[in-house]
Amino acid sequence: MPIRIAAAVAKQPFSYKNVRRSGNDAFSGIMFDILPNLFGFIGLNATDYTIYPSPDQSSGYLLPDGSWTGLIGEVVSGRADIAVSQVTASATRLGYVDQSVAFVDAPMGLLAHASTERPIETWAFLEPFSWQLWLALAMTAFGVALVMVIAGKLSPLGTFDMRAMRRLDVPSSPPKEYVVSNTSKSHLLDAWMTATGQTALPQGRSWSNRFIGLCYGLFSFVIVASYTAALAARLTVQQRHYTITSLQDLADSGMPFVANSNGATKTYLDKCERPLIRQLAPRAVYIDDDMQAVEMVRNGTMAAYMTQLTLLQYLVNQQPCDMAIVESGWGYGEQVFALQKGSNLTAPLNNAIRKLQQEGTVDKVTRDWIGQGVSCFGVDSTLQSQQLQLGSFAGLFYMLLIFCGLAFVMVGLEKAVIRIGHRCPRLRAQLARLDHWVSARGNKHFDFSNDTFGSVKNLGQHLPPAQTAVQGS
């Protein structure tokens, strides 16, 4: 005799019936993708079982007279050998039926409707970053400015671009000074402007300062790009407002909510001793049809929909993408198969489930069905904070700190170069000749006599390049 399988036919994505098909092929969903694999391990094929729709589409709960409703009632009465759908393991059911090992985790979840109107938020521009990250960025700007000032003081090249020129054929002629005024003369202002992308990197004659400025410019580029992307996401993708954001909000609202009438959700609300649940339970309205329950939440008749999280993860990705899971993970449960008490199929079925779990088949089938037909790509279906935290940029801060340290190493190298230039007249003479050649082309000048070097534009307009040498101011 074929194995009789009772199924709920209105429980997408777990089990439902396609009216255009007949026989076992008419049943679809997570459960009926798993069944052939399970029976294959047991040695059964499609002709060894027959599926029929349960008259009562709920999973089933115990009535005062000791009888059971729904799928559990079909198994207890002997009309079915196995019950297939959203059957949740429970101690009460275990006294009447065999329960297989769990194949899907099934904690509770809360689904709420999202309004398309978003209230005006005065400080919305601060939301992309956490307050700790904002504080760290402000301190970094001050810190970089301080490091640049210290490096400028320590460097033999100074901070600002001063130049002096003397005619070679008149050694006693007084030097003429030129000032390169391409700096704000404020490292702090440079740092703040660089952080907002409004100016070039902080200026300075010392290469240690330029190195710090270059690194801070890269740091600021990453920060500004991240802020821009996060702000755009918050102002466009998340243009939704939730009237209910948690179980506590639901309790405080005083509004009724809809709950799945299957045994797991109803039993949880009836028997849970948690004070918050005891406050909510009297306001629950029980419905079997999941899509009807979602529609009641959508039109404002009910504040939210409470049922198992796996089902909500499927519903939330259905058009028109205006629902969100606002809280989940409480009332932990497990989905199982229900079999007749003492069934000889229990042990083989448990072994088959364990093998499929080891292979990853159960997880793959579940993910494929829950994500099937997803049309809400780019919409965050679970309410959660999108703020960027300080830890997300820890590596960037470490990089800037390392480069600031390297800048002080550069200060030492600059001192060493200047000292070598003073102590090696021949090298200084060679550099002077090189300087004359470069001066005629790029107007770049080096001066070891007064510990300075830099560049001056258009100096050729004042003196012939061949008759110029560099001397400190």
N, C-alpha and C positions, 0 to 999 in steps of 0.2 A: 504494500500500500504506500503511495507517495506521501512524503512528509508534507504536512499542511502548515502553511505559513500565513498568519494573519498580519495584515499591513494597514496602517493608516494612509489614506490616499490624498490627504490635503496637507502634507507636512513638508513642503519644499524647504530646503534642498534634500531632506533626508529620504522621504518616500512620497511619491505621488503617482497618479495613474494617467496615462495618455489614452484618451477615449478613442483615438484613431487606430489603436492597436488592440490585439486580443491576447488572451493567455498570459503567460509569465512575461512576455515581451512588453506588455502594456504598463508594467511597473518600472519606474525610473527613480533615480536619486542615489545618494551616498550609500544607503543600505544595500541597494540592489546592484551596485558596482562591486561591493565587498563580498556579497553572498557567493557568487560563482567561484571566486578565489578561495573562500573558506571551504566550500563543499568540494573543491578540487583536491584539497589536502585530505579531506575525509574519504574521498573516493566516490563521491556522488556527482552525477551530471544533471543537466537541466530537466531530464525526464523523471528524475527521482523526487521532485518536489513540485508542489502546486501552490500558487499564491492567490489569496482572495482578500477583498477589502473588508475591514472590520466594520460592523454596523455602527459602532460608537467610535468616533475618530480620536478620542482622547487616549492617553496612555493607560489610564485607569486608576481608580481610587476605591478604597474600601467603604462600603455602605454600612449603615447601622445594623442591618440584618445579617451581616457577615458575607454578603456577596460582593463581587467586584464588577466594576464597569470597564469599558474600553478594552484595550488589547490584553491587559492582565486577565480580565474576565473571560476572554476567549480561550486563554491557556488554562485557567483554573477549571473551566467547565469541560475541558477536553476537546473542544471543537478545533483547537489549533495546537500543533506541536511546538511552534516557535512564534513569538511575537516580534515584529520588526517595525521600528520607527524610533521616536524619541522616548525610549524606555530608560528611566533613570534608576540606578541601583538604590535600594532602600531596605532598611531592616524589616519594615513591615511586610514588604513584598516577599522577602526571602523566606518568610514563614509559609508562603503559599505556592511559590514557584521557584525553580532554579534560575539563578542569574549567572550569565557568562562573565568572564573577566572583562574589565572595561576596555573599550577600544577608542573612545573619544572622551576627553575631559569636558564637563558641562557645568561650569559655574553659572551663577545668575548674572543678568545684565539689565540695564535700564536704557530704553530708547526714547529720545525726546525729539520734538520738532524744532527746526531752526527757522527763525524769522529772517526774511531777506533784508529787513531794515536793521541797520546797525546804529546804536545811539552815538551821539557826538561824544568823543573822548578828548578832552582838552590836552592831555599829555600822551596822546597816542604815539607821537614821534619818538618818545623815550622807550616804548615797549620792546623794540627789537633786541635791546641789550638789557641785561640784569643790572641792578644798581651797583653790584660789586664790580662789574666790567666797566661801567661808566666811571667809577671812582679810580680804577686802575689806569684807565686811559688818560684821565686828567693828571694823575700823578706822574705818568710816563712823560707827558709833554714837559712838565716842570723838570723832571729828572734829566731828560735829554738836553734841555737848555743849560742846566747846571753842569753837566758833563762837558758840553761844548765850551762853556766859559772857562772851566778848569783846564781843559786841553789847550785852549788858546793862551792861557796864562803860562802854562808849562812849556809850550812849544817855543823854540827859538825863532819861529817864523811869525809869531804874533797873531793878531786877530784880523786886522783890517789891511787892505791893499794900499800901501804907500810906496811910491817909486821916486828915485832921484837919478838924474842923468848929468854927466860931465863930458865936455869935449876932450877927446884924446890929445889933440894937438895943443891944448892950452891947459896943462895940468893944474895950474893955480886958479882956474876960473871957478866961480862959486857954482855949486850944484843947483839945478832947477828941479823943484819938486812937482810931481804929478800925483793926484789922488784918484784911485779907481772907486767911484761911488756906486757900486753895484750891490750894496748890502744895506739892510735896515739898521745895522749896528745894534740889533737886539736879537739875541739867540732865542729868547723866549717867544718873541713875536714870530720869528721864522718858524719855530717849532709848531706853534698853534696854526699858522697859515698852511704849513705843510700837511698837518693833520687833516685839514679840510680840503686839501687839494687845490688851494687858491694861489699858490706861488711856487717858484722853483725851490729846490732843496736849500736848506740853510747855507749861507755863504761863509767863506772864510779863506784866508791865504794858506793856512796850515792844512796839509793833506790829512792830518788826523781829524780835523774838524769836518773836512769834506767827506771823509769816510763815514763818520757818524751820521752826517746829513744824508748820505746815500742810503744807509741802512734804515734810518728812520723814515725816509721816503718810501722804501719798499714796505716797511711795517704799516705805514699809514695807508698805502694803496690797498693792502689786504683788508684792513679794518673798514675803510670806506666802502669797498666793494661788498663786504659781508653785510654791512649796515644797510646799504641800498637794496640788496636782494631781500633781506629779512623784512624791511619796511614795506617793500612792494608786495611781498607775500601776505603780510598782515592786512594791508589796505585793499587788496584785490581778491585773493583766493579765499580769505576768511571773512568775507562780508556777510557773516551770519551771527545772529543773536539767539541765545538759548534762554528760554524762560525758566527751564528746569535744568540744573547742572549737577545734581547729586540726589541721593536718597534724602538727605537732610532738607534740601530745597523742596523736594516733593512733600515731605512731612509738614514743612512750614507753610506751604501754599494752601493747604486745606482742600485741594482739588482731588476729585476721584481719578483713578488711573485704571488702565485695563491690564489684565494679567492672563497668561495662558492657562486654560482650564485643565491642562494635563496634570497628572498626579504630582509631578515633582514641584511645580510652581505653587499649586494650590496647597499641597501638603506643607510646603515650607512656610507659606503665609499663615496657615492654620495652626502650626505647631511650634514655630520658632519663638523662643523666649526673649529674643533681643528686644529691648525697649522700643527702639526705632521701628522695628517691624511690627510690633504689637500696636503701635500708633497708626501704622499704615494699613494694616490688614482690613479693618472695617470699611475702608474706602475703595477696596478692590472690586472691579467688575470683571467677571470671568467670561472669556470668549474662546471658542475653538479655532476660528478662522484667523490666521495670522495677518493676512492682507486687510481684512476688515478691521482688525485691531490697529494696524498702522494708519489706516484711513481715519479712524476716530481720533487718533493723536494729531494727524495732519490738520483736520478741520476744527480742532480745538475742543471737541467734545470731551476728550480725556487728556490729562496732563502728560502722561507717559505710558509706555508699554513695558511690562516686566515679564521676562521669560529667560530661557537659557541663552548664554552668550553665543554659542555656535549658530543658533538660528538668527540672532540679531546681526551677526557679522555678514550673513547673507542678505538680510532685508535692507541693511543700511546702504548697500551698493546698487539698489534698484532706483530707477528714475522716479521722481525728478530730483533725486540727490538732495533732499531737504531734511534728512534725518541724521542723528548722531548718537553714538553710544556714549552716554554721559557718565556712567559709572558701571563698573563690572568687577567680578572676582569674588563676590561674597556667596554664601550658601553653596559651597563647593559640592559638585556632584559628578557622577560618571555615567555615561551612556553604555547600556549593555543589551544583550539579547535575553529575552525571557523564555524559559522552556518549562515544560511540565515537570512537576516535582519528581525527582528521581529519574529523570530522562537519561537514556543511554547515549544521547547525543551531547550531553553537557561536557564531559571530559574531552572527546575528540574536537568539539567546537572550540574549547578553551585553548587546546594545543595549536589549532589552526590560527586562532587570533594572535597568539604569541609569535608564531612564525611570520605572519604577515606584518606584524609590528616591527620585528627585527629587520625585515626587508625594506621597511619604509612604505609599503603599499598602502596601509590604512591612512597614514598622514598625507600621502600624495593624492589619494582619492578625495579626502576631505578638503584639502586646499583647492583642488580643481573645481569642486562643486561650489564651495563658498565663494570663490573668485570668478565663477562662471558668469559671463555676461556683464562683467563690471563695466559700468558706463560713467562712473563718478571719478575717473582718474584726475588727479590734481586737487581733489576736494578732501580735506581732512575729515574723515567720518567719525573720528574719535576725538572728543573734546580734550585738549591738553595744551600745556604751555608751549609756545614756540620761541620763547626768549633764548637768545644766545648767552651762554654762561661764560664766566671767566675761565673755567677749565678748558673750554673749547679753543682758547687762544693761548694756552700755557706755553706751547712750543714756540709761538711767535714772540712772546715776552722773553723766553730764554734765549732765543736767537739774538734779539736786540741787546740783551745784557752781555752776551759773549762778544758781540761786535764792539760794544762800548769799551770792553776790556782790551780788545785788539787795537782800538784807537790810541790807547795810552802806550801800547807797544810801539805804535807809529811815532809817537812823540819822542821816544827814545831813539828810534832810527833817524829822525830828523836832526836831533842833537848830534848823533854820531856823524852824519853826513857833513854838517856844518863844521864840526871839530876837525874832521879829516881835511876839509877844504882849507882851513886855517893852517894846518901843520904841513901841508904838501903844496909848496909854491908851484912846482911843475904841473901838478894836477890842476891847480887853480888857473894856471896860464892856458893849459889846454882847454879847460872849460870856458875861459874867456874867449878864445878863438872860436870855439863851437857856438858860444853865445852870439858873437858877431855875425856868424853865418845864419843862425836861426833868426836873429833880430831882423835881418834884411827880408825875411820871408813871413815869419809869424809874429814878429815883435815880441818875442819871449826873452826874458832877461834873468840872469842869475847873479847873485851878489853874495860872496862869502865874506867880504870885508866887514859887513854889518849884520851878518846872520839873516839875510833876507833874500827871497827870490819870489818872482811872480810874473805877471804879464800886464802890459799896457797896450791898448789899442791905439793905432794911428800916431805912434810916436815918431814914425818916419816923416810925418808932416812938420815936425819941429826941428829935427837934426838929421843929417845924413847917417844912414845905418853904419857906414864904414868908419865913422868918426865918433862913435858912441861907445861908452862902457857903463857898467852899472855900478852905482855906489849907493849905500844905504842913506836914508833920510835922517 
